[in-house]
Structures are given as structure tokens and as C-alpha cells.
Amino acid sequence: MQISLLRLFERGMSEEDTVELQRVIVAHLSQKMLAEVERANEERGYTAADVDDMLNDPS
């Protein structure tokens, strides 16, 4: 996969294509991260209120 990506960039890409590819990669990784967070929350039994409390805890 990495070699395929390197070959893609060897051909040169426009700035617009580069930005679009970055957005696709970020969206993909964000989806994976959110799925992992949801899995961990379910595994630990966290509710939305628990997550809000953790995010707003000043410590």
C-alpha cells in the first residue's frame, strides 16, 4: 500500500488533489477513531453523561 501511494505521488498531483486526498485520509482515520471510542465506551459502560463529565472535569 505504501509503495502504491509513493507511486501516486511520483506522478505529481495538483494542490487541489493533494488537499482532497488529505481530507479523505483524515475522514477515514476520524471514522476509525470514533468507532474505537464508541467500542471503548460500550466496553466500560460509559454513558453520554459520563463522557461529558470527563470532558468538563477541570483536573
Secondary structure, DSSP 8 states (H G I E B T S, - for coil): -HHHHHHHHHT---HHHHHHHHHHHHHHHHHHHHHHHHHHHHHHT--HHHHHHHHH---
